[in-house]
Amino acid sequence: MASRDKNAVAKSEKFPKWREIGKLMSLAKPEKHKLIGGVALLAISSTVTMSIPFFMGRILDLIFKEPAVSESKPGYSNVGRIERANMIKEKLWQYMIGLVAFFTIGACATFGRVYLMNFAGERVVNRLRTTAFSSIIRQEIAFFDKSKTGELINRLSNDVWTVGYATTMNISDGLRALVGAIGGTSMMFYVSPKLGIVGLGIVPPVAAIAIVYGRYIRSISKQMTDALAASTDVAEERISNIRTVRAFCAEIKEEKRYNKRIDSVLDIARKESLAKGRRQLFYNFDEFNTSNVFLGISSFYTELMHGIGASTRLFELIERQPLIPLIGGLKPSYLIGCIEFRDLCFSYSKESNETSLLKNLNLAVPARSTLAIVGSSGSGKSTLASLLLRFYDAKKGGVFVDNINIKDLDPQWLRGNIGTVNQEPALFSCSIKENIAYCADNVDSVSSFDIEEAAKAAHAHDFISKFPHGFDTMVGERGLTLSGGQKQRIAIARALLKACKQYNKSNPKILLMDEATSALDAESENAVKETLDSLMHKGDRTIIIIAHRNADQIAVLHEGKIVEIGSYWQLMSVEDGHFRKLVQKQMITFNDESRFASEENDSENGEIEDAAR
């Protein structure tokens, strides 16, 4: 079986990938009218180009042709010379006017061809880019866990451009070379059949070299796209984390890391340049001018292979089907909000059950109740939230909402019925107002009043109002201009606004708060908890809160299993219980921090008193 696979791979490398060539050509199909127009204009411009030698020949013949009447013959006079000169002048003007007209027609045809081909190429690139982005954005979360952002960006930029060029401008250049080859060969046969046969003798070696080097260029192109993707990923990741780079004085180290990636790109580019140089070296051994048009055809084939090399990864991305579909499934008309995790086993790796993060976990959350999930770091609390949102599918068991397996539900419908605040709040590079309104089905329909009310409920209104531009303040990439607590409160405001029925068809009946107050100071945390408490007391939603004690029930997660469940006081009354140990650790940390803060204040007060003396 292995040898058969190797033979299949070798065979696919040996011969052109006609299936991939067909894919490349199909990209240009929507632009067929523009391409047909471009080809028609190409025919006109090529006709003009090939007709110019005839015009020039006529002009030269007219100037240097022997006189029809010899000057030595009787009757030849100065009058005859003048008449002949006038005749030549008149014909020269006619030829010149015709030549200028031909040049004008050829120039206009060339302009039209370049415009149509370039515009068609840009449309192909844009359509390919949107198709690739659409495929990326629809993939399951596990795909992004394994993929690097820089590589995906490179697919959308460099690879798309290379493929777009191979399907439009390269076709134009190839057709122009083909027309030139046909026209030039026809002219040679017209002048001398023997000359035509000699000229065609160059075709076999040119074709052989084109195939050999085309295959090599295709391989080099794949290496180039991978190397560029790796360098883009390094640059994107380091620039995104510039604060960490600066804090650890790692600028020089990162320069060396990036330069190493670029050197690998340069090394591959050197190989490609050598290949093109060797190909050109062969052509230069032949002094026939006709080799230029055949060289153009060879270059067309080489660039086509270059496009195929870049398209391999791109088409893999476009044709990839997400393991978890974006849409499709049941859409119940009403959601009660009962949640149940049944015999749940899950791990982020595909290894044995020994490495499972969650092991046969069972947990039920009644509708319109509040459940807090607590546990040490890495126990799987946030994983439960991800499984409820169906970011991942469990290896065994399942998650049920209103007694329906979420695998049978429409994923968009499910997520639309869950309001979420993540452990790490994600903001977009736009205004605060747009970030809060992001949850709405139609962002433009959200009123400023409701945005401000959501901000007030999340205790974010005060600090937002202090900004010079208020709710129109731009937050920067990933909200870098805001503190962690400010970002957290804006994320909470977004989740609260999602619960407004007029902006969301689903009107979420489930609220999921993944350590929503983890980045807040004590005062802000208490304020936000008041908001959460008011939501809990309404009793109209099922609320799951990770790391929060003010809940109807608290589930303690330890080593992938629920080991304790009950109210706060019930769990605290259990001697040597897991929850009680967690609380005691937290209290020790809190007391240490309070003692440290008190000592700092005493020290500052002493310094102030000394200064006052």
C-alpha positions in Angstrom: 0.0 0.0 0.0 2.8 2.4 0.9 4.7 1.7 -2.3 1.5 2.2 -4.3 1.0 5.7 -2.6 4.6 6.6 -3.4 4.1 5.6 -7.0 1.0 7.7 -7.2 2.7 10.7 -5.7 5.7 10.2 -8.1 3.3 10.0 -11.0 1.5 13.1 -10.0 4.8 15.0 -9.8 6.0 13.6 -13.1 3.1 14.9 -15.2 1.3 18.3 -15.1 -1.6 18.5 -12.7 -4.3 19.0 -15.3 -6.9 19.0 -12.6 -5.3 21.9 -11.0 -4.8 23.6 -14.3 -8.5 23.2 -14.9 -9.2 24.8 -11.5 -7.0 27.7 -12.4 -8.7 28.2 -15.7 -12.2 28.0 -14.0 -11.3 31.0 -11.8 -11.3 33.1 -15.0 -14.7 31.8 -16.2 -16.8 34.6 -14.7 -14.6 37.1 -16.5 -15.0 35.4 -19.9 -16.5 38.5 -21.6 -13.5 40.7 -20.5 -11.1 38.0 -21.5 -12.7 37.4 -24.9 -12.5 41.2 -25.4 -8.9 41.2 -24.4 -8.1 38.3 -26.8 -9.8 40.1 -29.6 -7.8 43.2 -28.9 -4.7 41.0 -28.7 -5.4 39.7 -32.2 -5.7 43.3 -33.5 -2.5 44.5 -31.8 -0.6 41.4 -32.9 -1.8 41.9 -36.5 -0.6 45.4 -36.4 2.8 44.3 -34.9 3.3 41.7 -37.6 2.2 44.1 -40.4 4.7 46.8 -39.5 7.6 45.0 -41.3 5.6 45.0 -44.5 4.9 48.7 -44.2 8.6 49.4 -43.6 9.5 47.2 -46.5 7.2 49.1 -48.8 8.7 52.4 -47.7 12.2 51.2 -48.1 11.4 49.8 -51.5 9.9 53.1 -52.5 12.9 55.1 -51.5 15.7 52.8 -52.7 14.1 51.1 -55.7 15.8 51.6 -59.0 14.0 54.1 -61.3 11.6 52.6 -63.7 13.1 54.7 -66.5 16.9 55.0 -66.8 18.3 58.5 -66.8 20.4 57.6 -69.9 17.4 56.9 -72.0 16.1 59.6 -74.4 13.2 61.6 -73.1 14.3 61.6 -69.5 14.5 65.1 -68.1 14.5 67.1 -65.0 10.7 67.3 -65.3 10.7 63.5 -65.0 12.8 63.6 -61.9 10.5 66.2 -60.3 7.4 64.2 -61.2 9.0 61.0 -59.8 10.1 62.8 -56.6 6.6 64.2 -56.2 5.1 60.7 -56.7 7.5 59.2 -54.1 6.7 62.0 -51.7 3.0 61.5 -52.1 3.2 57.8 -51.6 5.5 58.3 -48.6 2.9 60.5 -47.0 0.2 57.9 -47.7 2.4 55.2 -46.2 3.3 57.4 -43.2 -0.4 58.2 -42.6 -1.2 54.6 -42.9 1.6 53.7 -40.5 0.6 56.3 -38.0 -3.0 55.0 -38.2 -1.8 51.4 -37.7 0.4 52.5 -34.8 -2.6 54.3 -33.2 -4.9 51.3 -33.7 -2.3 49.0 -32.3 -1.7 51.3 -29.3 -5.4 51.6 -28.6 -5.8 47.8 -28.9 -2.8 47.2 -26.5 -4.3 49.7 -24.0 -7.7 48.0 -24.1 -6.1 44.6 -23.8 -4.0 45.5 -20.8 -6.9 47.3 -19.2 -9.3 44.4 -19.6 -6.8 41.8 -18.6 -5.6 43.7 -15.5 -9.2 44.5 -14.4 -10.2 40.9 -15.0 -7.2 39.8 -13.0 -8.0 42.1 -10.0 -11.6 40.7 -10.0 -10.3 37.2 -10.0 -7.9 38.0 -7.1 -10.7 39.8 -5.1 -13.1 36.9 -5.7 -10.5 34.4 -4.8 -9.6 36.3 -1.7 -13.2 36.6 -0.5 -13.7 32.9 -1.2 -10.6 31.9 0.8 -11.6 34.2 3.7 -15.1 32.8 3.7 -13.6 29.3 3.9 -11.3 30.3 6.7 -13.9 32.0 8.8 -16.2 29.0 8.6 -13.7 26.5 9.9 -14.0 24.9 13.4 -12.1 26.3 16.3 -9.7 23.3 16.4 -8.5 24.3 12.9 -7.4 27.7 14.3 -5.7 26.0 17.2 -3.5 24.2 14.8 -3.1 26.9 12.2 -0.8 29.9 12.4 -2.4 33.3 11.8 0.6 34.6 9.7 0.3 31.6 7.4 -3.4 32.2 6.8 -2.7 35.8 6.1 -0.1 34.8 3.6 -2.6 32.6 1.8 -4.9 35.6 1.5 -2.2 37.9 0.2 0.8 36.5 -1.6 -0.7 33.1 -2.7 -3.9 34.7 -4.0 -2.0 37.3 -6.0 0.2 34.6 -7.6 -2.7 32.5 -8.6 -4.6 35.5 -9.9 -1.7 36.5 -12.1 -1.3 33.0 -13.4 -5.0 32.9 -14.6 -5.2 36.4 -16.3 -2.1 38.4 -17.2 -0.1 35.2 -17.7 -2.7 33.9 -20.1 -2.6 37.2 -21.9 1.2 37.0 -22.3 1.0 33.3 -23.3 -1.6 34.1 -26.0 0.4 37.0 -27.3 3.5 34.7 -27.6 1.3 32.0 -29.2 -0.1 34.4 -31.8 3.5 35.7 -32.4 4.7 32.2 -32.9 2.0 31.3 -35.4 2.4 34.5 -37.2 6.1 34.4 -37.4 6.2 30.8 -38.5 3.6 31.5 -41.2 5.7 34.4 -42.5 8.8 32.2 -42.6 6.9 29.5 -44.6 5.6 32.3 -46.9 9.1 33.6 -47.5 10.8 30.2 -47.7 9.4 26.8 -46.7 12.9 25.6 -45.9 13.4 28.6 -43.5 10.1 27.7 -41.9 11.2 24.1 -41.3 14.5 25.3 -39.8 12.6 27.7 -37.5 10.3 24.9 -36.3 13.4 22.8 -35.3 13.6 24.9 -32.1 10.2 23.8 -30.9 11.1 20.3 -29.5 14.0 21.5 -27.3 12.1 24.5 -26.1 9.1 22.4 -25.2 11.3 19.9 -23.4 13.0 22.6 -21.3 9.6 24.3 -20.6 8.2 21.0 -19.2 11.4 20.2 -17.1 11.8 23.7 -15.7 8.0 24.1 -15.3 7.9 21.1 -13.0 10.9 22.3 -11.1 9.4 25.8 -10.7 6.2 24.3 -9.4 8.1 22.6 -6.7 10.1 25.7 -5.9 6.8 27.7 -5.8 5.4 25.5 -3.1 8.6 25.9 -1.0 8.4 29.7 -1.6 4.8 30.0 -0.4 5.6 27.9 2.7 8.7 30.0 3.5 6.8 33.3 3.0 4.0 32.0 5.2 6.4 31.2 8.0 8.1 34.6 7.8 4.7 36.4 7.8 3.7 34.4 10.8 6.8 35.4 12.7 6.3 39.1 11.9 2.6 39.0 12.7 3.1 37.3 16.0 5.9 39.5 17.2 4.3 42.8 16.2 1.0 41.7 17.9 3.0 41.0 21.1 5.3 44.0 20.8 4.8 44.9 24.5 6.1 41.5 25.6 9.0 41.8 23.2 9.9 45.2 24.5 9.5 44.2 28.2 12.0 41.3 27.7 14.4 43.4 25.6 14.0 40.8 22.9 14.2 43.2 19.8 17.6 42.0 18.6 16.6 38.3 19.2 13.4 38.8 17.2 15.3 40.6 14.4 17.6 37.6 14.1 14.7 35.2 14.2 12.9 37.1 11.4 16.1 37.5 9.3 16.6 33.7 9.5 13.2 33.2 8.0 13.8 35.8 5.3 17.2 34.1 4.5 15.3 30.9 3.8 13.0 32.8 1.5 16.1 34.3 -0.2 17.7 30.9 -0.6 14.6 29.5 -2.4 14.5 32.7 -4.5 18.1 32.1 -5.5 17.3 28.6 -6.6 14.4 29.9 -8.7 16.6 32.6 -10.3 19.3 30.0 -11.1 16.6 27.9 -12.8 15.4 30.8 -14.9 19.0 31.8 -15.7 19.9 28.3 -16.9 16.8 28.2 -19.1 17.7 31.6 -20.6 21.2 30.4 -21.2 20.0 27.6 -23.4 17.9 30.0 -25.5 20.8 32.4 -26.0 22.7 29.6 -27.8 20.2 30.0 -30.6 20.5 33.3 -32.5 17.1 32.9 -34.3 14.8 35.8 -33.5 11.9 33.4 -33.7 13.2 31.9 -30.4 11.8 34.9 -28.6 8.2 34.0 -29.2 8.8 30.3 -28.3 10.5 31.6 -25.2 7.3 33.5 -24.4 5.3 30.3 -24.6 7.8 28.6 -22.4 7.6 31.4 -19.9 3.8 31.1 -19.9 4.0 27.5 -19.1 6.6 28.2 -16.3 4.4 30.9 -14.8 1.4 28.6 -15.0 3.3 26.0 -13.0 4.3 28.7 -10.6 0.6 29.5 -10.1 -0.2 25.8 -9.6 2.5 25.6 -6.9 0.9 28.5 -5.1 -2.6 27.2 -5.6 -2.0 23.8 -4.0 -2.2 25.2 -0.4 -4.8 27.7 -1.4 -7.2 25.2 -2.9 -6.7 22.9 0.1 -7.9 25.7 2.3 -10.8 26.7 0.1 -12.0 23.1 -0.4 -11.6 22.1 3.3 -14.9 21.3 4.9 -15.2 22.3 8.6 -15.6 19.3 10.9 -18.3 21.3 12.8 -20.7 22.9 10.3 -21.6 26.5 10.7 -25.3 26.0 10.0 -27.6 23.1 9.6 -29.8 21.2 12.2 -32.8 21.7 14.4 -34.0 25.2 15.3 -36.6 24.7 18.1 -39.2 27.5 18.3 -38.6 27.9 22.0 -35.7 27.4 24.4 -36.3 26.6 28.1 -32.6 26.6 29.0 -32.0 23.1 30.7 -28.4 22.1 30.2 -26.9 18.6 30.8 -23.4 17.2 30.4 -23.7 13.4 30.1 -20.7 11.0 30.4 -18.5 13.7 28.9 -14.9 12.8 27.8 -12.8 15.3 26.0 -9.2 16.1 25.3 -7.6 18.6 22.9 -5.2 15.9 21.6 -6.3 12.8 19.8 -4.4 10.5 22.1 -5.7 7.9 24.6 -8.3 8.5 27.3 -5.4 8.7 29.8 -4.7 12.2 28.6 -8.4 13.3 28.6 -9.1 16.6 30.2 -12.7 15.7 31.1 -13.4 12.1 32.2 -17.0 10.8 32.2 -18.2 14.1 33.5 -21.9 14.4 34.4 -23.5 17.6 35.3 -27.1 19.0 35.1 -28.1 22.6 35.2 -31.8 23.2 35.7 -33.5 25.8 33.5 -33.6 29.4 34.9 -31.1 28.5 37.6 -27.5 29.7 38.3 -24.6 27.4 38.5 -21.1 28.3 39.4 -18.2 26.1 38.3 -15.0 26.3 40.3 -11.7 24.5 40.2 -8.0 25.0 40.1 -6.3 26.3 37.0 -6.3 23.8 34.2 -9.1 21.7 35.6 -11.3 22.2 32.5 -13.7 25.0 33.5 -13.3 27.0 30.3 -13.4 23.8 28.3 -16.9 23.1 29.5 -17.9 26.6 28.2 -16.3 25.8 24.9 -18.2 22.5 24.6 -21.5 24.1 25.4 -20.9 26.6 22.6 -19.9 23.6 20.4 -16.5 25.0 19.6 -15.4 21.4 19.9 -17.1 18.0 19.9 -16.7 15.6 22.8 -14.8 12.3 22.2 -17.5 10.5 24.2 -20.8 11.5 25.7 -22.5 14.7 24.8 -23.9 18.0 25.8 -27.7 18.4 25.8 -29.9 21.5 25.8 -33.6 20.9 26.6 -32.8 17.2 26.3 -31.6 17.6 22.7 -28.0 16.7 21.8 -26.4 20.0 20.6 -24.9 18.0 17.6 -28.5 17.9 16.3 -29.0 21.6 16.8 -28.2 24.3 14.3 -24.8 25.7 15.6 -25.7 29.3 14.8 -29.1 29.0 16.5 -27.4 27.4 19.5 -24.7 30.2 19.9 -27.3 32.8 19.2 -29.2 31.7 22.3 -26.1 31.9 24.5 -24.8 35.2 25.7 -21.1 34.9 26.5 -18.3 36.8 28.3 -15.0 35.1 27.7 -12.1 34.8 30.1 -10.0 36.9 27.8 -12.3 39.6 26.4 -11.8 40.2 22.7 -12.4 43.6 21.3 -12.1 44.8 17.7 -10.1 47.7 16.3 -13.1 50.1 16.1 -15.1 52.3 18.5 -16.4 51.3 21.9 -19.9 51.8 20.6 -19.3 49.4 17.7 -17.7 46.8 20.0 -20.8 46.8 22.3 -23.2 46.7 19.4 -21.3 43.9 17.8 -23.7 41.3 19.3 -26.7 42.7 17.5 -28.1 41.1 14.3 -28.0 44.5 12.7 -25.4 46.8 14.2 -26.8 49.9 12.6 -30.2 49.4 14.3 -28.8 49.6 17.8 -29.7 53.0 19.5 -27.1 55.0 21.4 -29.5 54.9 24.4 -29.5 51.1 24.7 -25.7 51.0 24.2 -25.3 53.4 27.1 -27.8 51.5 29.3 -25.8 48.3 28.7 -22.6 50.1 29.6 -24.2 51.4 32.8 -25.4 47.9 33.7 -21.8 46.7 33.2 -20.5 49.7 35.2 -18.5 50.8 32.2 -20.4 54.1 31.5 -18.3 56.2 33.9 -14.9 55.5 32.5 -16.2 55.6 28.9 -17.7 59.1 29.5 -14.3 60.4 30.7 -12.7 59.7 27.3 -12.6 62.8 25.0 -14.6 61.0 22.4 -16.8 59.0 24.7 -18.4 56.0 23.1 -16.8 56.9 19.8 -13.3 56.3 21.2 -11.2 53.9 19.1 -9.9 51.1 21.3 -7.0 50.0 19.0 -6.1 46.5 17.9 -7.6 44.0 20.3 -8.5 46.9 22.7 -4.8 47.6 23.6 -5.6 51.2 24.6 -7.8 49.9 27.4 -7.0 48.2 30.7 -8.0 44.6 31.3 -10.8 45.6 33.6 -12.1 48.1 31.0 -12.1 45.5 28.3 -13.9 43.1 30.6 -16.7 45.5 31.3 -17.2 46.4 27.7 -17.4 42.6 26.9 -20.0 42.3 29.7 -22.0 45.2 28.2 -21.9 43.4 24.9 -23.3 40.3 26.5 -26.0 42.2 28.3 -27.0 44.0 25.1 -27.3 40.6 23.3 -30.1 39.8 25.8 -32.2 42.6 24.4 -34.9 41.0 22.3 -35.3 43.9 19.8 -31.7 43.4 18.6 -31.5 39.6 18.6 -34.1 37.2 17.2 -33.0 34.5 19.6 -33.1 36.6 22.8 -30.5 34.4 24.6 -32.0 32.3 27.4 -28.5 31.1 28.5 -25.8 33.4 29.9 -22.3 32.0 30.1 -19.7 34.0 32.1 -16.2 32.6 31.9 -14.4 34.3 34.8 -16.1 37.6 33.8 -14.6 39.5 36.7 -11.1 38.0 36.6 -9.5 41.3 35.3 -11.4 43.7 37.5 -10.3 45.5 40.6 -12.1 44.9 43.8 -14.5 47.9 43.5 -15.4 47.2 39.8 -15.7 43.5 40.6 -18.3 44.2 43.3 -20.2 46.5 41.0 -20.3 44.0 38.2 -21.3 41.2 40.6 -24.3 43.4 41.6 -25.3 43.4 38.0 -24.9 39.7 37.7 -26.8 39.2 40.9 -29.7 41.2 39.6 -29.7 39.0 36.5 -29.7 35.9 38.6 -32.6 37.1 40.7 -34.7 37.8 37.7 -34.8 34.0 37.1 -35.6 34.2 33.4 -32.3 32.8 32.2 -30.0 29.8 32.8 -26.7 31.2 34.0 -23.4 29.4 34.2 -20.6 31.3 35.9 -17.1 30.1 36.1 -15.3 30.9 39.4 -18.1 32.7 41.3 -19.6 31.8 44.6 -22.9 33.7 44.5 -25.0 31.0 42.7 -27.8 28.6 43.4 -25.4 25.7 43.0 -21.6 25.4 42.8 -20.0 22.5 41.0 -16.3 21.7 41.8 -14.3 20.4 38.9 -11.1 18.4 39.8 -9.0 16.3 37.4 -11.7 16.2 34.8 -14.6 15.2 37.0 -17.3 16.9 39.1 -16.2 16.0 42.7 -18.6 18.2 44.7 -21.8 20.1 44.1 -24.0 22.1 46.4 -24.6 25.6 47.7 -21.7 27.7 49.0 -22.4 27.0 52.7 -23.0 23.3 52.1 -19.6 23.0 50.4 -17.9 25.1 53.0 -19.2 22.8 55.7 -17.5 19.8 54.2 -14.3 19.2 56.2 -11.3 18.6 53.9 -13.5 19.3 50.9 -12.0 20.5 47.6 -14.1 23.7 47.5 -13.2 24.6 51.1 -9.5 24.2 50.2 -9.9 26.5 47.2 -11.6 29.1 49.3 -8.9 28.9 52.0 -6.1 29.3 49.4 -7.9 32.3 48.0 -8.4 33.8 51.5 -4.7 33.3 52.3 -3.7 35.1 49.0 -6.2 37.8 49.7 -4.9 38.4 53.3 -1.3 38.4 52.0 -2.2 41.0 49.4 -4.1 43.1 52.0 -1.2 42.9 54.4 1.2 44.0 51.7 -1.1 46.9 50.7 -1.4 48.0 54.3 2.3 48.0 54.8 2.7 50.0 51.6 0.2 52.6 52.9 1.9 52.8 56.3 5.2 53.3 54.6 3.8 56.0 52.3 2.1 57.7 55.3 5.4 57.7 57.2 7.2 59.2 54.3 4.6 61.9 54.1 4.9 62.7 57.8 8.7 62.8 57.5 8.4 65.2 54.6 5.9 67.4 56.6 8.4 67.7 59.4 
